[in-house]
């Protein structure tokens, strides 16, 4: 590898994260399920297709407008399962707690996790707790894993995008990253920015009622919309064109990004999904999404093309074009 030590940027979800996976983990662990590099693995047991995912959460601070590390942990794993079209069923949770954490804080986090699990319709059925010496962690880290069932006829993967498909997002971009950043830096804006953290499995189920022929679902967390679409373009060997005028971004988030020097396309989201769907089904899927709580502001933001395979291009509001590359480096560390 180019680096002899692990950097914060290796956890960014961007190019260095992908290098770490491909150069360290895949050579050691590679197999048919893992090599697809989707949000979750799909495995088969007799008579059943299972989706299986795991994630760890180290967000700083652990409380922020719109959520906390507990809600984030449940929603993050539920959403990874849902991005395969799975019905999430069961979660595990592992706590790594720094000595000295107030018990009332831990209870508040646990209650938040239970509320999020109840909303998603999943049960937390197993777990583990470790306590480390003060200074060996930052208050609290959480790992969650989840399993769900994938119905026959559903085959969703980052490898499935085809020229002519439409790209849909279920709402505003960049809310989570800016909410965490504002809390972290003690910033206040005229309008309150809150995280979009939410479970999306019921929204996905409604979308699948329109058609099971959804090509790709992906939640644009670390690295944001830009990095996620670059992943898909690479996996499917297609190009993707975005339309700047169609991107749903709150004025206050755009203002915060401009103030801090960020591009909202690279800012993390925790209650958003990107759907790549056949063009002839796009309007029907969009209509269903807009009728749901977590899809009210859904929009078609681009399309898949055969040109420039592996690359994402933005058509700007003034009529120009620019390449939107994968995130390089670390824009917002410890965002989830």
Rosetta blueprint (number, residue, H / E / L):
1 X L
2 X L
3 X L
4 X L
5 X L
6 X L
7 X L
8 X H
9 X H
10 X H
11 X H
12 X L
13 X L
14 X L
15 X H
16 X H
17 X H
18 X H
19 X H
20 X H
21 X H
22 X H
23 X H
24 X H
25 X H
26 X H
27 X H
28 X H
29 X H
30 X L
31 X L
32 X L
33 X L
34 X H
35 X H
36 X H
37 X L
38 X L
39 X L
40 X L
41 X E
42 X E
43 X E
44 X E
45 X E
46 X L
47 X L
48 X E
49 X E
50 X E
51 X E
52 X E
53 X E
54 X E
55 X E
56 X E
57 X E
58 X L
59 X L
60 X L
61 X L
62 X L
63 X E
64 X E
65 X L
66 X L
67 X E
68 X E
69 X H
70 X H
71 X H
72 X H
73 X H
74 X H
75 X H
76 X H
77 X H
78 X H
79 X H
80 X H
81 X H
82 X H
83 X L
84 X L
85 X L
86 X L
87 X E
88 X E
89 X E
90 X E
91 X E
92 X E
93 X E
94 X E
95 X E
96 X E
97 X E
98 X E
99 X L
100 X L
101 X L
102 X L
103 X H
104 X H
105 X H
106 X H
107 X H
108 X H
109 X H
110 X H
111 X H
112 X H
113 X H
114 X H
115 X H
116 X H
117 X H
118 X H
119 X H
120 X H
121 X L
122 X L
123 X E
124 X E
125 X E
126 X E
127 X E
128 X E
129 X E
130 X E
131 X E
132 X E
133 X L
134 X L
135 X L
136 X L
137 X L
138 X L
139 X L
140 X E
141 X E
142 X E
143 X E
144 X E
145 X E
146 X E
147 X E
148 X E
149 X E
150 X L
151 X L
152 X L
153 X L
154 X L
155 X L
156 X L
157 X L
158 X L
159 X L
160 X L
161 X L
162 X L
163 X L
164 X L
165 X L
166 X E
167 X E
168 X E
169 X E
170 X L
171 X L
172 X L
173 X L
174 X L
175 X H
176 X H
177 X H
178 X H
179 X H
180 X H
181 X H
182 X H
183 X H
184 X H
185 X H
186 X L
187 X L
188 X L
189 X L
190 X L
191 X L
192 X L
193 X L
194 X L
195 X L
196 X L
197 X L
198 X L
199 X L
200 X L
201 X H
202 X H
203 X H
204 X H
205 X H
206 X H
207 X H
208 X H
209 X H
210 X H
211 X L
212 X L
213 X L
214 X E
215 X E
216 X E
217 X E
218 X E
219 X L
220 X L
221 X L
222 X L
223 X L
224 X H
225 X H
226 X H
227 X H
228 X H
229 X H
230 X H
231 X H
232 X H
233 X H
234 X H
235 X H
236 X H
237 X L
238 X L
239 X E
240 X E
241 X E
242 X E
243 X E
244 X H
245 X H
246 X H
247 X L
248 X L
249 X L
250 X L
251 X H
252 X H
253 X H
254 X H
255 X H
256 X H
257 X H
258 X H
259 X H
260 X H
261 X L
262 X L
263 X L
264 X H
265 X H
266 X H
267 X L
268 X L
269 X L
270 X L
271 X L
272 X L
273 X L
274 X E
275 X E
276 X E
277 X E
278 X L
279 X H
280 X H
281 X H
282 X H
283 X H
284 X H
285 X H
286 X H
287 X H
288 X H
289 X H
290 X H
291 X L
292 X L
293 X L
294 X L
295 X L
296 X L
297 X L
298 X L
299 X E
300 X E
301 X E
302 X E
303 X E
304 X E
305 X E
306 X L
307 X L
308 X L
309 X L
310 X L
311 X L
312 X E
313 X E
314 X E
315 X E
316 X L
317 X L
318 X L
319 X L
320 X L
321 X E
322 X E
323 X E
324 X L
325 X L
326 X L
327 X L
328 X L
329 X L
330 X L
331 X L
332 X L
333 X L
334 X L
335 X L
336 X L
